[in-house]
Amino acid sequence: MKPNSYLASNLMFVVLLTTLVGCSFNPSKPFVAMDAEFKKAPVVTPFYDNYWLVLEDITFETIRVRDRKYFKITVPAGFVTDLASIPVPLNLVYDKTGRYSSAGILHDYLYWTQFCDRKKSDRLIKEGLKATGSGYFTRNSIKYGVYWFGGFAWDKNKEARARGEERYVPLAQRRFPSNTLWAVYKSKIDKNVAPPWSTAEAAQQVQDGCNVFVFDKELDKQPSQTLVDR
């Protein structure tokens, strides 16, 4: 595909997405009110082929306003992300390595582990974007972008995991030359060191965090809150 054609197709994607987001807005629809934050900015180091290694834990904390229940999801140090769960055309508008990176890494982690279904994973990227100060249109554009077009990344990750691939670098191997390719380096990773998300406790933590949007039956009997800007 010629560069001009590629650019035009991506711009058409953004225009289409803008229209769909506008048509999808329903101010009367009830949502789960959340207070959420990332504990600190992500600390990552790049590979030479558009992958990044997370050097410090990234913790996303949420409190459900309705009943003050606390949840958290931690993306552990050593996780390797390519931020590919965000569709490529959106990168024309939103820099995936900038202010949106915390939410993007969280979303990549959810798409890789698949402890939650896609719908909840996509809802969490919206909450993550709001926690980093993104406006209504930005977070909904990205949310609907991954909701409608993120299936390829989801399926690709599922197939990679089925082949035995992992996205984890043990502590002893986290120093490497700046021109290192993840495509090459991953074959040198010590497979005897299991990633932190391989435990039942880690899986449960992620599932609990995703289930923040599920009401208890008793709470469902109470009137729902309506948030204008969500």
C-alpha positions in Angstrom: 0.0 0.0 0.0 1.3 3.5 -0.9 2.0 5.9 2.0 -0.7 8.3 0.8 -3.2 5.5 0.6 -2.2 4.2 4.1 -2.5 7.7 5.6 -5.9 8.2 3.9 -7.2 4.9 5.2 -6.1 5.7 8.7 -7.7 9.1 8.6 -11.0 7.5 7.4 -10.8 5.2 10.3 -10.5 8.1 12.8 -13.4 9.9 11.1 -15.5 6.8 11.3 -14.6 6.3 14.9 -15.5 9.9 15.8 -18.9 9.4 14.2 -19.5 6.1 16.0 -18.5 7.5 19.4 -20.9 10.4 19.0 -23.8 8.1 18.0 -23.0 5.8 20.9 -23.4 8.4 23.6 -26.5 7.9 25.8 -26.5 10.4 28.8 -29.4 8.5 30.4 -27.5 5.2 30.6 -26.5 4.2 34.2 -22.8 3.5 34.8 -20.7 2.3 37.7 -19.2 5.3 39.4 -15.5 4.9 40.1 -12.6 6.6 41.9 -9.4 5.4 40.3 -5.7 6.2 40.0 -2.3 4.9 39.0 0.1 5.0 41.9 2.9 6.4 39.8 4.0 6.9 36.2 5.3 3.9 34.3 9.0 3.1 34.3 9.9 1.3 31.1 12.9 0.6 28.8 12.5 0.0 25.1 13.6 -2.9 22.9 14.7 -2.0 19.4 11.5 -3.4 17.7 8.6 -1.4 19.2 8.4 -3.4 22.5 8.9 -2.1 26.0 10.0 -3.8 29.2 8.2 -2.7 32.4 10.9 -2.0 35.0 8.7 -1.3 38.0 5.2 -2.5 39.1 2.4 -0.4 37.7 -0.6 -0.5 40.1 -4.0 0.7 39.2 -6.3 1.2 42.2 -10.1 1.6 42.0 -12.8 2.3 44.6 -16.4 1.7 43.6 -18.2 4.7 44.8 -21.5 2.9 45.3 -20.3 0.6 48.1 -16.6 1.8 48.6 -15.2 -1.6 47.7 -11.5 -1.4 46.9 -9.8 -3.2 44.0 -6.4 -3.1 42.4 -4.6 -4.6 39.4 -0.8 -4.7 39.3 1.1 -5.0 36.1 4.3 -6.6 37.4 7.8 -5.5 36.6 9.2 -7.8 33.8 6.1 -7.6 31.7 6.9 -6.9 28.0 4.3 -4.8 26.2 4.0 -3.7 22.6 0.9 -1.5 23.2 -0.7 -3.3 20.2 -4.0 -3.7 21.8 -4.7 -0.1 20.9 -5.5 0.0 17.1 -2.8 1.5 14.9 -4.9 4.3 13.4 -5.6 5.7 16.8 -1.8 6.3 17.2 -2.2 9.1 14.5 -4.1 11.1 17.2 -3.0 9.6 20.5 0.7 8.9 21.3 0.7 5.5 22.9 4.0 6.1 24.6 2.9 9.5 26.1 0.3 10.3 28.7 -1.8 7.4 27.6 0.9 4.8 28.2 -0.2 3.8 31.7 -3.7 2.9 30.5 -2.3 1.3 27.4 0.1 -1.0 29.4 -2.7 -2.0 31.7 -4.9 -2.8 28.7 -2.1 -4.8 27.1 -1.6 -6.8 30.3 -5.3 -7.6 30.4 -5.3 -8.6 26.8 -2.2 -10.8 27.3 -3.3 -12.6 30.5 -7.0 -12.7 29.5 -8.1 -13.3 33.0 -11.0 -10.9 32.2 -13.2 -10.9 29.1 -12.6 -8.3 26.4 -15.6 -6.2 27.4 -14.3 -5.6 31.0 -10.8 -5.1 29.7 -11.9 -2.4 27.3 -14.0 -0.7 30.1 -10.9 -0.6 32.3 -8.8 1.2 29.7 -11.4 3.9 29.8 -11.1 4.2 33.6 -7.4 4.2 33.3 -7.5 7.0 30.8 -9.8 9.0 33.0 -7.4 8.5 36.0 -4.6 10.1 33.9 -6.6 13.1 33.1 -7.9 12.3 29.6 -11.1 14.0 28.5 -14.4 12.5 27.7 -13.9 12.3 23.9 -10.4 10.9 24.2 -11.2 8.1 26.5 -14.3 7.1 24.6 -12.6 7.2 21.3 -9.9 4.8 22.5 -12.4 2.7 24.4 -14.6 2.2 21.4 -11.6 1.8 19.1 -10.4 -1.2 21.1 -13.9 -2.5 21.6 -14.6 -2.6 17.8 -11.2 -3.2 16.4 -9.2 -4.9 19.3 -10.3 -8.4 18.4 -7.2 -9.1 16.3 -4.8 -8.3 19.1 -6.9 -10.4 21.5 -6.9 -13.4 19.2 -3.2 -13.0 18.3 -2.2 -13.0 22.0 -4.4 -16.1 22.7 -2.6 -17.9 19.9 0.9 -16.8 21.1 0.2 -18.1 24.6 -1.1 -21.4 23.2 2.3 -21.8 21.5 4.0 -21.3 24.8 5.2 -17.8 24.3 5.5 -15.5 27.3 5.9 -11.8 27.7 8.1 -11.8 30.8 11.8 -11.0 31.5 13.3 -12.3 34.8 15.1 -9.8 37.0 18.5 -11.2 36.2 18.0 -10.5 32.5 16.6 -7.0 32.5 19.9 -5.4 31.4 20.6 -5.6 27.7 22.1 -3.5 24.9 20.0 -0.6 23.6 19.8 -2.2 20.1 18.3 -5.5 21.4 15.3 -6.9 19.5 12.6 -8.5 21.6 12.0 -10.9 18.7 15.5 -12.2 19.3 15.9 -11.7 23.0 12.8 -13.7 24.0 14.4 -16.9 22.8 17.2 -16.3 25.5 14.8 -15.8 28.4 15.1 -18.3 31.3 11.9 -20.4 31.0 12.4 -21.8 34.5 11.4 -18.5 36.0 7.6 -18.3 35.9 5.9 -14.9 35.3 4.2 -13.4 38.4 0.8 -13.7 36.7 1.1 -17.5 36.6 -0.2 -17.9 40.2 -3.8 -18.4 41.2 -3.5 -15.3 43.5 -2.5 -13.1 40.6 -5.3 -14.3 38.4 -7.8 -13.7 41.2 -6.5 -10.2 41.8 -7.1 -9.3 38.1 -10.5 -10.9 38.0 -11.5 -9.1 41.1 -10.3 -5.8 39.6 -12.3 -6.5 36.4 -15.4 -7.4 38.4 -15.5 -3.9 39.9 -18.2 -3.3 37.4 -20.4 -6.2 38.7 -22.9 -5.2 41.4 -23.8 -7.4 44.3 -27.5 -8.5 44.1 -28.4 -6.4 47.1 -26.8 -3.3 45.6 -28.6 -3.9 42.3 -31.9 -3.3 44.1 -30.8 0.3 44.9 -31.4 3.1 42.3 -28.6 3.3 39.8 -26.4 6.5 39.6 -26.3 8.4 36.3 -23.0 10.1 35.4 -23.2 12.8 32.7 -19.5 12.6 31.8 -18.9 8.9 31.6 
